[in-house]
Amino acid sequence: MQIDSFLYKFYYQWWKNIDKSIFFIISLLFIIGLFFSLVSTSLIASDKLDTNSYFFFFKHLIYVLIGIFIVFIFSSFRKDQLIKYSIILFFISLLSLVLVPIIGIEVKGSKRWIDLFFLPRFQPIEVLKPFLIVFLANILCTEKTNLTIKYLLTTITISVISFLLIVQPDIGQTLLVVFSWSVLIFTSGISIFILLALFCLAIILLTYLILYVPKFDYIHGRIFSFFNRDPGTHNFQSDKAIDSITSGGFFGKGIGEGTLKNRVPEAHTDYIISVISEEFGVVAIMLIILLFLIFIYMVFKKISFEKDDRIKLILIGSISLILMQATIHIGVNIRLFPTTGMTLPFLSYGGSSIISTSILAGIILNLTKRKIN
């Protein structure tokens, strides 16, 4: 009875203090992701695995349930505990990223995953990203450290992570973490000229790698094919995705009538927006984008009332990471950007992606809780 009473009191305090509007949006996005996982993967499972047609859906459901548990855990900590545990988990995640070139699994020429006995096909960078935001924000808000030292430490940190990602290679995630770092240091008050100089240096380095390092020939091919719209170039996935969006029209072909999920590999992860648009129309995409915008607005509204600079930076970094990842995913699907293999937060199938998004959601819920006197 005492345990039940404790759990009830703990849950009541948690529910009483969290921002219910933000929690509702997060829950709704996860539910929408589950629904579209069901309609986009059932045929894939039956055709490729010759087994239960709901194989991928049940896997997605398990990941979402784990994700909801993670959201609850991370939103339950005290703020000082959250920062402390996040920094510890940052170093653990960084260690796992270091191990990728050594014990990682190679898929389609890239080593991005580690196969652990308790967590098969685990992508370390996905878990690292949320804790990286907390780690960088903590450095930038350390009062006893000189400003130049702060920027130097964050630059070294992001350089090490970028190097480890480039070795895999994973340019998409590299750009994403560099963008998150740029948002944090810009918000913290760095000179715009220094930021532009660093940005130009990064562009020069990236251009050199793509043009002159054989390992990055595939990126060169993707960029070339992105600008070359002629048939026969390496635009198969992008062409099929944009064709699906066009053929779906405003209201879509209807549930289960789409063909993209059977024609493009990993459509339920990297091209989920196109799958949704083909079957449910552009109106469904507009509603999903609207949900993301409402989510972002509500978090920024909370930031405007926050006085703690550390919490402000973590919230800005977290929501910017979600916004940028969603923008890249949608941009690739409508051929605004070259193919990068970026998942859509909350909606795309994939265990590592769902866990990463859940950690970010838990951190956001934690830091937007009602203040307790």
C-alpha positions as CSV (number, residue, x, y, z in Angstrom):
1,M,0.0,0.0,0.0
2,Q,2.8,2.4,0.8
3,I,4.5,1.7,-2.6
4,D,1.1,2.3,-4.4
5,S,0.6,5.5,-2.4
6,F,4.2,6.7,-3.3
7,L,3.7,6.0,-7.0
8,Y,0.3,7.7,-7.0
9,K,1.8,10.8,-5.3
10,F,4.8,10.8,-7.6
11,Y,2.6,10.5,-10.7
12,Y,0.2,13.2,-9.4
13,Q,3.1,15.6,-8.9
14,W,4.5,14.9,-12.3
15,W,1.1,15.4,-14.0
16,K,0.4,18.5,-12.0
17,N,3.6,20.3,-13.0
18,I,4.2,19.4,-16.6
19,D,3.0,21.6,-19.5
20,K,-0.1,19.6,-20.6
21,S,-0.3,21.4,-24.0
22,I,3.3,20.4,-24.9
23,F,2.7,16.9,-23.6
24,F,-0.5,16.6,-25.7
25,I,1.4,17.7,-28.9
26,I,4.2,15.2,-28.2
27,S,1.7,12.4,-27.6
28,L,-0.3,13.3,-30.7
29,L,2.9,13.2,-32.9
30,F,3.8,9.8,-31.6
31,I,0.3,8.5,-32.3
32,I,0.3,9.9,-35.8
33,G,3.7,8.2,-36.3
34,L,2.2,4.9,-35.2
35,F,-0.7,5.2,-37.5
36,F,1.4,6.0,-40.5
37,S,3.8,3.2,-39.6
38,L,0.9,0.8,-39.7
39,V,-0.3,1.9,-43.2
40,S,3.2,2.3,-44.7
41,T,4.9,-0.9,-43.5
42,S,2.3,-3.7,-43.5
43,L,2.8,-4.5,-47.2
44,I,6.6,-4.3,-46.8
45,A,6.6,-6.9,-44.1
46,S,4.3,-9.3,-46.0
47,D,6.2,-9.0,-49.3
48,K,9.8,-9.1,-48.0
49,L,9.5,-11.2,-44.9
50,D,6.6,-13.5,-45.9
51,T,5.4,-13.2,-42.3
52,N,3.0,-11.3,-40.1
53,S,2.1,-8.2,-42.1
54,Y,2.2,-6.1,-38.9
55,F,5.8,-7.0,-38.1
56,F,7.3,-3.5,-38.5
57,F,4.3,-1.9,-36.9
58,F,4.6,-4.0,-33.7
59,K,8.4,-3.1,-33.6
60,H,7.5,0.6,-34.0
61,L,4.9,0.2,-31.2
62,I,7.5,-1.3,-28.9
63,Y,9.9,1.5,-29.6
64,V,7.2,4.1,-29.0
65,L,6.2,2.5,-25.7
66,I,9.9,2.6,-24.7
67,G,10.0,6.2,-25.9
68,I,7.1,7.2,-23.8
69,F,8.8,5.6,-20.7
70,I,11.9,7.6,-21.5
71,V,9.9,10.8,-21.8
72,F,8.4,10.1,-18.4
73,I,11.8,9.4,-16.8
74,F,13.6,12.4,-18.2
75,S,10.7,14.8,-17.4
76,S,10.6,13.5,-13.8
77,F,14.1,14.5,-12.7
78,R,14.9,17.6,-10.9
79,K,16.5,20.2,-13.2
80,D,19.9,19.8,-11.5
81,Q,19.6,16.0,-11.8
82,L,18.7,16.2,-15.4
83,I,21.8,18.2,-16.3
84,K,24.1,16.0,-14.2
85,Y,22.8,12.7,-15.7
86,S,22.7,14.2,-19.2
87,I,26.4,15.1,-19.0
88,I,27.3,11.5,-17.7
89,L,25.2,10.0,-20.6
90,F,26.9,12.3,-23.0
91,F,30.3,10.8,-22.3
92,I,28.9,7.3,-22.4
93,S,27.2,8.1,-25.8
94,L,30.5,9.7,-27.0
95,L,32.4,6.5,-26.1
96,S,29.9,4.4,-28.1
97,L,30.4,6.8,-31.1
98,V,34.2,6.3,-30.8
99,L,33.6,2.5,-31.0
100,V,31.6,2.7,-34.3
101,P,34.6,2.5,-36.6
102,I,36.0,-0.4,-34.6
103,I,33.0,-2.7,-33.9
104,G,30.3,-1.0,-36.0
105,I,28.1,-2.7,-38.6
106,E,28.7,-1.7,-42.2
107,V,25.5,-1.1,-44.2
108,K,25.6,0.2,-47.8
109,G,29.2,1.4,-47.4
110,S,28.7,3.3,-44.1
111,K,29.5,2.3,-40.6
112,R,26.9,4.0,-38.4
113,W,25.5,1.3,-36.2
114,I,26.6,-0.9,-33.3
115,D,24.8,-4.2,-32.7
116,L,24.5,-4.7,-29.0
117,F,23.0,-7.9,-27.5
118,F,20.4,-5.8,-25.6
119,L,19.9,-3.1,-28.3
120,P,20.3,-4.4,-31.9
121,R,21.2,-2.0,-34.7
122,F,21.8,1.0,-32.4
123,Q,23.0,4.3,-33.9
124,P,25.1,6.1,-31.2
125,I,24.8,9.6,-32.8
126,E,21.0,9.6,-32.4
127,V,21.3,9.2,-28.6
128,L,24.3,11.5,-28.4
129,K,22.5,14.5,-29.9
130,P,20.2,15.4,-27.0
131,F,23.0,15.1,-24.5
132,L,25.3,17.1,-26.7
133,I,22.8,20.0,-26.4
134,V,22.9,19.9,-22.6
135,F,26.7,19.5,-22.5
136,L,27.3,22.5,-24.8
137,A,24.8,24.7,-23.0
138,N,26.4,23.8,-19.6
139,I,29.9,24.8,-20.9
140,L,28.6,28.1,-22.3
141,C,26.8,29.0,-19.0
142,T,29.7,28.1,-16.7
143,E,30.3,31.4,-14.8
144,K,33.9,30.8,-13.7
145,T,35.2,30.1,-17.2
146,N,36.6,32.7,-19.6
147,L,34.3,33.3,-22.7
148,T,37.1,32.5,-25.1
149,I,37.8,29.2,-23.3
150,K,34.1,28.4,-23.5
151,Y,33.9,28.8,-27.2
152,L,37.2,26.9,-27.6
153,L,35.9,23.9,-25.6
154,T,32.7,23.8,-27.5
155,T,34.6,24.0,-30.8
156,I,36.9,21.2,-29.8
157,T,33.9,19.1,-28.7
158,I,31.9,19.6,-32.0
159,S,35.1,19.0,-34.1
160,V,35.7,15.6,-32.4
161,I,32.1,14.6,-33.0
162,S,32.1,15.8,-36.6
163,F,35.4,13.9,-37.3
164,L,33.9,10.7,-35.9
165,L,30.8,11.2,-38.1
166,I,32.8,12.0,-41.2
167,V,34.8,8.8,-40.7
168,Q,31.5,6.8,-40.9
169,P,30.7,8.7,-43.2
170,D,27.5,10.5,-42.2
171,I,27.5,14.1,-43.6
172,G,23.8,14.6,-42.8
173,Q,24.2,14.1,-39.1
174,T,27.5,16.1,-39.2
175,L,25.6,19.1,-40.6
176,L,22.9,18.6,-38.1
177,V,25.2,18.7,-35.0
178,V,27.2,21.6,-36.4
179,F,24.0,23.5,-36.9
180,S,22.9,22.8,-33.3
181,W,26.3,24.0,-32.1
182,S,26.0,27.2,-34.2
183,V,22.6,28.0,-32.8
184,L,23.8,27.6,-29.2
185,I,27.0,29.7,-29.6
186,F,25.1,32.4,-31.6
187,T,22.4,32.6,-28.9
188,S,25.1,32.8,-26.2
189,G,26.4,36.0,-27.8
190,I,29.3,35.2,-30.0
191,S,30.4,37.8,-32.6
192,I,28.6,37.2,-36.0
193,F,31.9,37.7,-37.8
194,I,33.6,34.9,-35.8
195,L,30.6,32.6,-36.5
196,L,30.7,33.4,-40.2
197,A,34.5,32.7,-40.3
198,L,34.0,29.3,-38.7
199,F,31.1,28.6,-41.1
200,C,33.3,29.5,-44.1
201,L,36.1,27.3,-42.8
202,A,33.6,24.4,-42.3
203,I,32.3,24.8,-45.9
204,I,35.8,24.8,-47.4
205,L,36.8,21.7,-45.5
206,L,33.5,19.9,-46.5
207,T,34.0,20.9,-50.1
208,Y,37.6,19.5,-50.1
209,L,36.4,16.2,-48.6
210,I,33.6,15.8,-51.1
211,L,35.7,16.7,-54.2
212,Y,39.1,15.1,-53.4
213,V,38.6,12.2,-50.9
214,P,37.4,9.0,-52.6
215,K,35.4,7.9,-49.6
216,F,33.0,10.7,-50.2
217,D,32.4,10.0,-53.9
218,Y,28.8,9.0,-53.1
219,I,28.1,12.5,-51.7
220,H,29.6,14.0,-54.8
221,G,27.3,11.8,-56.9
222,R,24.2,12.9,-54.9
223,I,25.0,16.6,-55.2
224,F,25.7,16.2,-58.9
225,S,22.4,14.3,-59.5
226,F,20.5,16.9,-57.3
227,F,21.4,19.7,-59.8
228,N,21.2,17.5,-62.8
229,R,17.4,16.9,-63.4
230,D,17.9,14.8,-66.5
231,P,16.4,11.2,-66.5
232,G,18.9,8.5,-65.9
233,T,20.9,10.3,-63.2
234,H,21.0,9.0,-59.6
235,N,17.8,10.6,-58.6
236,F,15.7,7.4,-58.3
237,Q,14.5,7.8,-54.7
238,S,14.0,11.6,-54.9
239,D,12.2,11.3,-58.3
240,K,9.9,8.6,-56.9
241,A,9.2,10.7,-53.7
242,I,8.3,13.9,-55.6
243,D,6.2,11.8,-58.1
244,S,4.3,10.3,-55.1
245,I,3.6,13.7,-53.6
246,T,2.4,15.0,-57.0
247,S,0.2,11.9,-57.7
248,G,-1.4,12.1,-54.2
249,G,-2.7,15.6,-54.9
250,F,-4.5,17.5,-52.3
251,F,-6.5,14.7,-50.6
252,G,-4.4,11.6,-51.6
253,K,-5.2,8.3,-53.2
254,G,-6.6,6.7,-50.1
255,I,-5.3,4.5,-47.3
256,G,-3.2,1.6,-48.6
257,E,-3.3,2.8,-52.2
258,G,0.2,4.3,-52.3
259,T,3.0,2.6,-54.2
260,L,6.1,4.5,-53.0
261,K,6.5,2.3,-49.9
262,N,7.1,-0.7,-52.2
263,R,9.3,1.1,-54.8
264,V,11.8,2.9,-52.6
265,P,14.0,1.3,-49.9
266,E,13.5,2.6,-46.4
267,A,10.5,4.7,-47.5
268,H,9.0,4.3,-44.0
269,T,12.0,6.1,-42.5
270,D,13.7,8.5,-44.9
271,Y,10.6,9.2,-47.1
272,I,7.7,8.9,-44.7
273,I,6.4,12.4,-45.7
274,S,6.1,11.3,-49.3
275,V,4.3,8.1,-48.3
276,I,1.9,10.1,-46.2
277,S,1.3,12.6,-49.0
278,E,0.7,10.0,-51.6
279,E,-2.1,8.3,-49.6
280,F,-3.5,11.2,-47.6
281,G,-2.6,14.2,-49.7
282,V,-0.8,17.5,-49.2
283,V,-3.5,18.5,-46.6
284,A,-2.1,15.8,-44.3
285,I,1.4,17.2,-44.7
286,M,0.2,20.7,-44.0
287,L,-1.5,19.5,-40.7
288,I,1.7,17.7,-39.6
289,I,3.8,20.8,-40.3
290,L,1.2,22.9,-38.4
291,L,1.6,20.5,-35.4
292,F,5.4,21.0,-35.5
293,L,5.0,24.8,-35.7
294,I,2.6,24.8,-32.7
295,F,5.0,22.6,-30.8
296,I,7.9,25.0,-31.5
297,Y,5.8,28.1,-30.7
298,M,4.7,26.7,-27.3
299,V,8.3,25.9,-26.4
300,F,9.6,29.3,-27.5
301,K,6.7,30.9,-25.5
302,K,8.0,29.1,-22.4
303,I,11.6,30.3,-23.2
304,S,10.5,33.9,-23.2
305,F,9.5,33.6,-19.6
306,E,12.6,31.7,-18.5
307,K,15.3,33.6,-16.5
308,D,17.9,30.8,-16.2
309,D,20.3,31.2,-19.2
310,R,21.3,27.5,-19.0
311,I,17.7,26.3,-19.3
312,K,17.1,28.8,-22.1
313,L,20.0,27.5,-24.1
314,I,19.0,23.8,-23.6
315,L,15.5,24.5,-24.7
316,I,16.6,26.6,-27.8
317,G,19.1,23.9,-28.8
318,S,16.6,21.0,-28.3
319,I,13.7,22.6,-30.3
320,S,16.2,23.9,-33.0
321,L,17.5,20.3,-33.4
322,I,13.9,19.0,-33.9
323,L,13.1,21.9,-36.3
324,M,16.2,21.4,-38.4
325,Q,15.9,17.7,-38.6
326,A,12.2,18.0,-39.7
327,T,13.2,20.7,-42.2
328,I,15.9,18.5,-43.8
329,H,13.6,15.5,-44.0
330,I,10.8,17.4,-45.7
331,G,13.3,19.3,-47.9
332,V,14.8,16.1,-49.2
333,N,11.3,14.7,-49.9
334,I,10.3,17.7,-52.0
335,R,13.8,17.9,-53.6
336,L,14.7,21.1,-51.9
337,F,17.9,19.4,-50.6
338,P,20.1,16.4,-51.8
339,T,19.3,13.0,-50.4
340,T,20.7,12.7,-46.8
341,G,18.8,9.8,-45.2
342,M,17.3,11.9,-42.3
343,T,14.4,10.6,-40.3
344,L,11.3,12.8,-39.4
345,P,11.2,13.3,-35.6
346,F,8.3,11.4,-33.8
347,L,6.9,10.0,-37.1
348,S,9.6,7.9,-38.9
349,Y,10.2,4.3,-38.2
350,G,13.4,3.4,-36.4
351,G,14.4,2.6,-32.8
352,S,17.4,4.9,-32.5
353,S,15.5,7.9,-33.9
354,I,12.5,7.3,-31.6
355,I,14.7,7.1,-28.6
356,S,16.6,10.2,-29.5
357,T,13.3,12.2,-30.1
358,S,11.9,10.8,-26.8
359,I,15.0,12.0,-24.8
360,L,14.6,15.5,-26.4
361,A,10.9,15.5,-25.6
362,G,11.6,14.5,-22.0
363,I,14.2,17.2,-21.6
364,I,11.8,19.8,-23.1
365,L,8.9,18.7,-20.8
366,N,11.2,18.8,-17.8
367,L,12.5,22.3,-18.4
368,T,9.0,23.7,-19.2
369,K,7.4,22.4,-16.0
370,R,5.6,24.7,-13.7
371,K,7.9,26.3,-11.1
372,I,7.5,24.8,-7.7
373,N,7.8,27.2,-4.8
